[in-house]
Amino acid sequence: MKLRPILTAPLLCAALACTPVPPPSEPVPALPPVQNLITDGEIETTVSGQCFARTAPPTRTRIIEEQVLVTPGVRGDDGTFTSPPIFRNQTRPVTEPIGEGTRFETLCPPEYTPERVATLQRALKARLAYNGPITSVLDAGTRAAIQAFQTPQGFDSPLIQRGIAETMGIVSLDRASL
């Protein structure tokens, strides 16, 4: 008797899941594709609503030495090598990050609107840091221009540092800092 209520709930859920849903009376309009301006993990948002990003981390380059097989060995019917394998030594550089980049305040994702990105592109173009079209899209060219423009100021990142955005007139100055 105690098993009956336990079995009834899954059977009821299964029956409801198989119930056909009537089609909508009007076709649902397709939503425009959402453009992801910022990838996951690039911006960290605090409880107070400030957003932070990181500069590119410092790197270290090491030289790796390895043996590369040039010609495989040939074995005879008895399993012994009739022709031994030929290897050569090769070196190559490997660059790897050491630590994390420096944390800095950036614009929050909602602030990267198409209008603001177009303003940013115009501001970079006026400073001869961007030579692409004004597209209102935070594309690879715009991100590269941001990074090239602010790296000499200590912010090696494709996301604009808030203070630089303020001095360029991209965002208004924080009244608390006045």
N, C-alpha and C positions, 0 to 999 in steps of 0.2 A: 503494500500500500504506500509506503514512503517513496518508492521509486516513481510512482505515477506523476507527481508534480514536477519532478526533475526532468522526466522525459517529455512532458507536455510542452514546456517552454521551447526547447530546440525544435520540436516538430511544428509548433505554431510559427516560429521564426522562419523555418524553411518553407512553409506554405505561403507565408506573406511575401517572401523573396521571389517566389515563382509567379505571383499575381501579375498579369500584364498591366503596364501603365499606358493609359490612353495617350495618343499623340496630342501635342499642343494644338489649339485651334488656329493659332497664327504661327508662322515660322519665326523662330527666334533669330534676330539679327546677329550676325557674326561680330564679335568684338575685334577692334583693331589689334594687331599684334603689339604686345608690350615690348618696349625697347629697354633692355637692361643696360643702363648707363654704367653701373658700378657692379663688379663681380663680388660674389660672396666672400667675406673675409677681408676685403680691402679696407673697410671702414668699421671702426669699433665705436658704438654709441654708449655714452655714459647715462646713468640714471637722470642726471640733470639736463640731458638733451644735447650735450656737446659731442662732437664727432672727432675721432682721431684716426690717423693713418700712420704708416711707418715709411721711412725712407728706405732705399735699397740697402741691404746689409753690406758691411765690409766683406771683402773676399780675400782668399788666399789662393795662389796658384802653385801647384806641385807638379813635378815632372814624374810621370809614371814610366817605369821600364817594364816591358813585357816581351815574351817570346811569341812570335807569330809563325804558324805553320805555313810554309811556302809550298812544299810538295809532300803529300802523304807517303808513308812507307809502303813498300810492296812486299807481301809475304808469299813465300812459295807454298807448295802443297804440304810440306812437312811443318809449316807454321813459323819457320825462321824467316828473317828479313832477307830478301834478295836485293833490295834497295832500301836503305834506311830513310826515315823521314828527314826532311830538311827544314830547319827553323832559322829565323833571323831575329835578332834583337831589335826592338823598336822602342822609341821613347815618344811620349806625347804629353802635352800639358793638360792638366785638369784644374779648373777653377771651381772653388767651392765656397759657399758663404760661411762666415765665422760670426756667430752671434746674430742678433736681430738688428734691424735698422733703428734709427732714432724715431721716437713717437712725436707727432706734431698734430696740432689742431687743423682740421680741414673743414670743408663744407659738408653738411649732412646730405645724404642722398636726395631728399626732397628739394634741396636747394639747387641741384644740378638739373634744372628745368631746361627745355629747349631754348627759351628766351635768354636764360642766363648763360648757357653754353655759347649761343650766338654772340652775346656781349663779350664773353671771354675770348672767343675767336677774333673779334674785331680789336679788342685790347692787345692781344698778342700780335696781331697783324700790324697795328700802329707802332709797336715796339720792334718790328722786323723779326719777330720770333716765330711767326706762322705765315706760311705762304699758300695755304690751301684755301678752298672756297668756304664761305660762311654757310654752313650746313645745319647749324643748331644741333649737331650730333657729336657726342663725346667719343669720336672715333680714334683710331690708332694715330692718325696724323696730329690731331688736337692733343692727345695725351703725350705724344713725343715732344710737341712744342712746349707744353706746360713743363715737362721734365727738363728740357734743355734751357728754358728760361729761368727756372728757379733753382737748378742745381748749383750755379755759382753762388747763390745765396744760402747754400747749406741744406737744401731740401731736394734730394735726389728721388723724386717720386712723380708719377704721372697724375697725381691728384693735387690740386692747388692748395697751398698752405693758406689758412684764413687771413693772416696778416698781409700776405702778398695780394690776395684777392681784394682786401680792403684798400690797400694803397693803389691798386689798379682801377678802383671804382666798380668792381664786380659786385660787391656786397657793401651794405652800409656799415659804417663804423659802429661798434658796440658803444652805446651811450655811457656805460659804466667805465669805459677806458678814457673818456673825454675829461 
